[in-house]
Amino acid sequence: MKRVITGFHMDRFQEWVADLECGHKLKMRHNPPYMDCPWIGIGKGREEHIGDNVECVDCDMPKMPEGLKLTETSPTYDRNHFPESMATDFATPAGVWGKVVVKEGMLQFVVEPGGTASRGFLLDPLFAGVMAPELPHSLSPAMGAVAFYVEYYSA
């Protein structure tokens, strides 16, 4: 979802982060071909890009409704113990929401894999995935070691 840049700040790693109108943050790096922003290291360049529309991945993630209760937590899975059922078209039952929590590494998370509105996310220990009820998802290790579990919530 497109959001407006309202400002910039440096994070603890001394990298520039865009502050978005929605309240989310977007790390900005000049890293072609993935991200092309040679202006990020220059004050005037950053100033000229306040007001730009950028893609906010956090806003595209489904949102769990308020008031849900944690009902179950899966075991911790890793690359060697990865449930095949989650690799493609995995869906929680009606009324059950899932939160994919990554403890280590990165995990590819696709909402509605293969569908016309499918959307991919890269999950890490700072960015959890949300599974909406009855909506197909797929999970796969992104690279290297990975450890994750799923929390299940319902009303």
Backbone bond lengths (Angstrom), bond angles and torsions (degrees), N, CA, C in turn:
res aa  C-N    CA-C-N  psi(-1)  N-CA   C-N-CA  omega(-1)  CA-C   N-CA-C  phi
1 M - - - 1.443 - - 1.529 108.25 -
2 K 1.299 116.90 133.55 1.465 121.97 -178.73 1.528 110.35 -74.91
3 R 1.327 115.09 134.32 1.463 122.67 178.27 1.530 109.09 -136.30
4 V 1.324 116.62 154.62 1.463 123.02 -177.47 1.527 110.14 -88.22
5 I 1.343 115.98 136.95 1.464 121.86 173.25 1.524 107.77 -76.43
6 T 1.342 115.98 125.77 1.464 120.58 179.68 1.527 112.71 -105.02
7 G 1.320 117.30 -13.23 1.464 120.95 -179.79 1.519 110.38 175.82
8 F 1.328 115.69 -177.12 1.458 121.89 179.62 1.520 109.08 -138.51
9 H 1.316 116.18 152.69 1.463 122.12 171.35 1.528 108.68 -149.67
10 M 1.327 116.20 162.90 1.469 120.97 176.00 1.523 108.42 -94.69
11 D 1.339 115.87 138.93 1.462 119.60 176.90 1.534 109.65 -88.17
12 R 1.313 116.16 -175.82 1.465 119.92 -176.70 1.522 113.47 -67.83
13 F 1.342 116.93 -13.90 1.460 121.61 177.49 1.531 111.38 -94.95
14 Q 1.338 115.98 8.35 1.461 122.50 -179.66 1.526 111.71 63.56
15 E 1.341 115.40 37.53 1.460 121.48 175.49 1.525 108.44 -115.64
16 W 1.331 115.60 147.45 1.462 120.54 -177.55 1.519 111.02 -76.87
17 V 1.332 114.82 137.02 1.457 123.30 -179.75 1.524 107.86 -127.59
18 A 1.328 116.09 132.44 1.469 120.67 176.61 1.519 109.12 -86.61
19 D 1.324 116.13 134.27 1.460 122.65 172.76 1.522 106.70 -90.43
20 L 1.327 117.31 125.81 1.460 121.34 -176.80 1.522 111.61 -104.05
21 E 1.323 116.21 155.30 1.460 122.24 -177.61 1.526 112.74 -57.34
22 C 1.323 117.29 -26.70 1.466 121.70 -178.32 1.522 112.52 -79.86
23 G 1.349 116.99 -8.61 1.457 121.30 -177.86 1.520 113.37 98.44
24 H 1.329 117.21 -11.11 1.461 120.49 177.29 1.523 110.14 -80.17
25 K 1.318 115.27 168.66 1.464 122.72 -179.45 1.522 108.82 -120.75
26 L 1.341 116.98 149.42 1.457 122.32 178.47 1.523 108.65 -134.79
27 K 1.351 116.06 115.88 1.464 120.35 178.38 1.525 108.21 -67.63
28 M 1.324 116.41 130.81 1.460 122.32 -177.29 1.525 109.17 -112.05
29 R 1.325 115.41 120.35 1.467 121.04 178.36 1.517 108.53 -133.90
30 H 1.310 116.27 140.57 1.467 119.20 171.17 1.516 105.92 -83.65
31 N 1.335 116.69 99.02 1.455 123.26 -174.72 1.527 109.63 -140.38
32 P 1.354 117.91 67.67 1.467 119.85 -179.36 1.526 111.06 -59.58
33 P 1.308 120.84 145.24 1.457 126.79 2.80 1.523 113.59 -89.29
34 Y 1.336 118.23 1.87 1.460 120.49 -175.93 1.511 113.09 -73.21
35 M 1.309 117.14 -41.59 1.462 121.25 178.98 1.519 107.55 -143.80
36 D 1.317 116.49 123.74 1.457 121.73 -176.76 1.522 109.03 -113.22
37 C 1.315 116.02 93.64 1.469 119.57 177.78 1.528 109.91 -144.68
38 P 1.349 116.27 72.32 1.465 120.02 -179.24 1.528 112.64 -63.01
39 W 1.315 118.10 -16.73 1.456 124.49 -178.20 1.531 113.34 -77.89
40 I 1.339 118.48 -11.18 1.465 120.90 -171.11 1.525 113.10 -62.09
41 G 1.329 119.05 -29.23 1.464 121.51 -178.40 1.513 114.61 -85.25
42 I 1.333 117.20 2.32 1.461 121.45 -176.01 1.528 108.87 -117.75
43 G 1.340 116.58 127.02 1.471 120.74 -178.15 1.516 113.20 -52.92
44 K 1.327 117.44 -47.21 1.467 121.34 179.72 1.534 110.50 -63.13
45 G 1.331 116.43 -37.17 1.462 120.32 178.31 1.519 111.69 -62.76
46 R 1.340 116.42 -45.68 1.464 119.78 178.13 1.524 110.43 -62.58
47 E 1.305 116.59 -43.71 1.460 121.51 -179.52 1.537 111.33 -58.96
48 E 1.330 116.50 -40.44 1.471 121.17 179.65 1.521 112.59 -67.92
49 H 1.328 117.82 -20.12 1.466 120.25 -177.10 1.528 113.47 -101.00
50 I 1.331 117.50 1.11 1.463 119.40 170.84 1.525 106.32 -66.63
51 G 1.308 116.70 130.12 1.462 121.89 -175.91 1.522 112.95 102.21
52 D 1.344 117.75 -11.34 1.471 120.86 177.11 1.525 110.09 -67.03
53 N 1.315 115.80 150.14 1.466 121.96 172.79 1.519 108.72 -93.32
54 V 1.339 116.14 128.51 1.459 121.74 177.45 1.528 108.65 -131.37
55 E 1.310 115.26 162.28 1.461 121.29 -179.82 1.532 109.41 -78.04
56 C 1.338 117.11 125.86 1.463 122.41 176.14 1.522 108.27 -104.74
57 V 1.330 115.62 104.35 1.458 121.18 -179.09 1.523 110.73 -63.95
58 D 1.340 117.16 -38.77 1.467 120.29 -179.59 1.526 111.53 -58.17
59 C 1.317 117.99 -37.78 1.465 121.17 -179.57 1.529 112.28 -70.07
60 D 1.339 117.07 -24.32 1.466 120.90 179.80 1.523 112.77 -80.15
61 M 1.326 117.86 -18.40 1.460 121.27 -179.85 1.536 108.89 -69.97
62 P 1.349 117.89 133.84 1.465 118.75 175.38 1.535 110.72 -54.07
63 K 1.321 117.17 150.72 1.469 122.50 -178.60 1.517 109.59 -111.51
64 M 1.329 116.23 132.09 1.463 120.55 176.26 1.523 108.97 -75.39
65 P 1.325 116.68 138.20 1.468 119.12 177.01 1.533 111.11 -66.73
66 E 1.312 116.27 156.72 1.468 122.23 176.42 1.526 109.15 -68.09
67 G 1.302 116.36 154.61 1.458 121.79 171.45 1.520 116.12 85.04
68 L 1.327 118.35 4.89 1.464 119.89 178.08 1.524 109.52 -77.09
69 K 1.329 115.63 153.32 1.462 121.08 178.96 1.521 109.61 -116.05
70 L 1.329 115.34 141.31 1.458 121.16 175.60 1.527 108.07 -67.33
71 T 1.346 116.84 123.05 1.461 120.64 -177.80 1.520 113.11 -111.12
72 E 1.335 117.13 -23.23 1.463 120.48 -176.76 1.525 109.12 -163.25
73 T 1.321 115.57 150.27 1.458 121.82 173.58 1.523 107.82 -128.59
74 S 1.317 116.30 130.00 1.465 120.92 -179.80 1.528 109.90 -71.37
75 P 1.334 116.39 167.19 1.466 118.23 169.14 1.534 109.13 -65.14
76 T 1.324 116.70 166.44 1.461 120.57 174.06 1.519 108.02 -81.71
77 Y 1.342 115.16 127.76 1.456 121.64 179.96 1.522 109.20 -104.42
78 D 1.327 116.11 155.34 1.457 120.81 174.24 1.531 108.81 -138.30
79 R 1.305 116.48 -176.03 1.471 121.19 -176.50 1.533 111.29 -58.60
80 N 1.316 117.56 -36.06 1.466 121.28 -178.84 1.524 113.85 -84.23
81 H 1.297 117.07 -17.33 1.468 122.43 179.53 1.527 107.89 -128.69
82 F 1.322 114.35 67.88 1.465 121.88 -175.36 1.521 108.44 -108.21
83 P 1.341 118.67 120.81 1.461 120.07 -177.71 1.534 112.42 -67.10
84 E 1.319 116.74 121.89 1.469 120.93 179.45 1.526 111.63 -58.71
85 S 1.329 117.05 -30.94 1.470 120.60 -178.27 1.526 112.05 -61.91
86 M 1.331 118.21 -24.10 1.466 121.46 -179.28 1.522 112.76 -89.87
87 A 1.332 117.06 -8.05 1.466 120.75 -175.37 1.525 112.76 -72.28
88 T 1.318 118.15 -25.91 1.466 120.22 -179.51 1.525 110.94 -156.41
89 D 1.300 116.43 137.44 1.472 123.67 176.10 1.519 113.67 49.88
90 F 1.329 117.03 42.74 1.454 121.70 176.08 1.521 108.49 -85.40
91 A 1.320 118.10 130.04 1.466 121.39 -179.95 1.523 109.77 -137.32
92 T 1.315 115.54 142.07 1.455 120.11 173.90 1.527 108.33 -81.42
93 P 1.345 118.22 154.68 1.461 120.68 179.95 1.535 112.26 -67.28
94 A 1.311 116.45 169.22 1.471 122.36 177.63 1.527 109.45 -53.85
95 G 1.325 116.19 132.67 1.455 121.98 177.39 1.518 115.40 81.38
96 V 1.327 118.09 -2.62 1.468 121.31 -178.56 1.530 109.79 -110.68
97 W 1.315 115.50 124.77 1.449 122.73 177.37 1.520 108.99 -104.51
98 G 1.319 118.21 149.67 1.452 122.05 177.60 1.512 111.07 -123.78
99 K 1.322 115.14 144.18 1.462 121.57 174.90 1.525 107.04 -121.66
100 V 1.341 116.47 116.91 1.464 122.66 -179.51 1.524 107.67 -88.62
101 V 1.325 116.29 114.05 1.463 122.18 -176.59 1.526 108.66 -109.36
102 V 1.323 116.50 118.02 1.464 121.85 179.23 1.526 108.44 -93.11
103 K 1.319 115.54 124.79 1.469 121.17 178.13 1.524 111.46 -91.56
104 E 1.341 116.20 -30.90 1.468 121.43 -176.45 1.520 108.97 -151.96
105 G 1.317 117.26 141.89 1.461 121.87 175.28 1.515 113.26 78.70
106 M 1.338 114.66 -156.79 1.463 121.48 -177.94 1.523 109.92 -133.25
107 L 1.306 115.43 147.17 1.455 122.95 -176.01 1.524 108.85 -132.27
108 Q 1.328 116.91 130.14 1.467 121.10 175.78 1.527 107.32 -81.68
109 F 1.326 116.87 128.84 1.467 123.67 -177.33 1.520 107.93 -127.54
110 V 1.330 117.22 119.50 1.461 121.01 -179.81 1.518 108.74 -118.63
111 V 1.316 116.04 127.68 1.460 122.66 176.10 1.524 107.17 -92.36
112 E 1.327 117.26 131.08 1.462 123.97 -176.56 1.526 111.42 53.41
113 P 1.345 117.63 61.60 1.471 118.85 -178.16 1.528 111.77 -57.64
114 G 1.310 115.34 128.98 1.458 120.40 178.47 1.517 114.48 82.85
115 G 1.329 117.60 -10.53 1.463 120.67 -179.19 1.512 111.48 -77.67
116 T 1.313 116.32 170.00 1.468 120.35 -178.77 1.525 111.45 -69.56
117 A 1.344 117.59 -24.33 1.462 120.36 -179.52 1.520 111.61 -109.30
118 S 1.329 117.42 24.42 1.458 118.54 -175.59 1.523 110.06 -65.74
119 R 1.330 114.32 146.23 1.457 121.28 -175.93 1.520 107.87 -140.54
120 G 1.327 117.81 129.73 1.451 121.73 -179.61 1.509 112.29 -103.44
121 F 1.332 115.60 145.40 1.457 123.00 179.50 1.523 108.37 -134.20
122 L 1.296 116.14 150.78 1.452 122.09 172.58 1.527 106.32 -107.98
123 L 1.331 115.91 110.98 1.462 120.93 -178.35 1.518 109.90 -91.06
124 D 1.326 116.26 145.97 1.458 122.56 175.71 1.526 107.23 -146.26
125 P 1.333 118.81 -177.89 1.467 119.04 -177.82 1.535 114.89 -59.99
126 L 1.328 117.97 -16.54 1.465 120.47 179.27 1.525 113.56 -101.45
127 F 1.337 117.99 -5.53 1.470 121.23 -176.33 1.523 108.85 -138.23
128 A 1.338 116.32 105.67 1.467 122.40 -179.13 1.523 110.45 -89.30
129 G 1.321 115.62 154.85 1.463 121.65 176.57 1.518 110.48 -98.73
130 V 1.322 116.58 149.67 1.464 121.67 178.67 1.518 109.35 -120.04
131 M 1.335 115.42 127.15 1.468 122.30 177.68 1.519 108.95 -101.75
132 A 1.322 116.72 117.39 1.465 121.28 175.25 1.528 108.51 -80.05
133 P 1.337 117.86 149.78 1.461 120.77 -179.04 1.532 112.88 -57.19
134 E 1.317 115.87 138.64 1.464 125.33 173.38 1.534 114.27 62.10
135 L 1.320 118.10 9.83 1.461 122.38 -179.89 1.527 108.32 -99.88
136 P 1.338 118.66 122.45 1.471 120.16 -177.70 1.529 112.40 -63.50
137 H 1.322 114.61 140.14 1.468 123.36 178.56 1.517 108.02 -135.63
138 S 1.319 116.22 163.01 1.461 120.16 169.65 1.521 108.22 -139.70
139 L 1.317 115.07 147.64 1.455 122.55 179.40 1.519 108.61 -128.32
140 S 1.330 116.73 143.61 1.456 120.54 173.54 1.523 108.47 -156.73
141 P 1.346 116.70 144.68 1.467 119.22 177.14 1.529 109.67 -60.24
142 A 1.318 117.02 136.85 1.463 120.61 -177.82 1.522 111.73 -83.90
143 M 1.320 117.40 -48.70 1.462 120.98 178.73 1.519 108.67 -168.44
144 G 1.309 115.93 148.75 1.458 120.92 176.72 1.513 113.60 59.54
145 A 1.323 114.50 -156.26 1.459 121.17 -179.46 1.526 110.05 -70.46
146 V 1.318 115.66 145.31 1.454 120.84 176.38 1.522 108.25 -145.76
147 A 1.323 116.16 143.65 1.462 122.10 173.89 1.526 106.77 -140.92
148 F 1.339 116.42 130.99 1.457 119.95 -178.99 1.525 110.03 -153.31
149 Y 1.320 115.40 164.12 1.459 122.01 173.00 1.519 107.73 -143.79
150 V 1.331 115.91 168.06 1.463 120.94 179.96 1.523 108.61 -121.69
151 E 1.322 115.46 130.10 1.463 121.64 172.92 1.527 106.82 -98.41
152 Y 1.328 116.27 134.85 1.470 121.23 179.85 1.530 109.02 -110.46
153 Y 1.335 115.49 133.93 1.467 122.47 -176.51 1.529 110.06 -126.34
154 S 1.328 115.94 148.72 1.472 120.47 172.13 1.520 108.42 -151.90
155 A 1.323 115.69 170.22 1.471 121.26 -177.24 1.505 112.14 -72.36
